[in-house]
Amino acid sequence: MYRKNFLTLLLGGCLGLGIHGGASAAAPSVTLEDARTALEKSTAVVVDIREPSEHATGVAKGAVLMPIAQISSRLGELPKPGSKPLLVICNTQNRSSRIVEQLQAIGYTNASYVVGGMSQWAQRRWPMVKP
């Protein structure tokens, strides 16, 4: 059911909003520092929704790589709605904030986006690995 509803949101044009514009005030967020700590302590699942060409520049060790186009077909790999925190990261936070809004709309109350994204992660020279 979640996959069908998410796919409906994506096909309904919401995804197009996620590739430009600022982050939404409606979507819950976490700081980059909190995301790094959660990833290192395995207290949350961090999902990197960037495209494979972006992943090639480096990813946070332990993050699940799931490009936007694959999310609806891979929802089963995410923590069940309302369970373990789900932190969505992209390059800056624009796409991730929109995806979190969509996930929240289908019941993923445990989803938040990471403020600053992987561009800030890289600027801070935090550890990254090749996928």
Helices and strands as residue ranges (DSSP letters): H 2-9, I 10-14, H 15-17, E 29-30, H 32-41, E 45-48, H 52-55, E 64-65, G 68-70, G 75-77, E 86-89, H 94-105, E 111-114, H 117-123
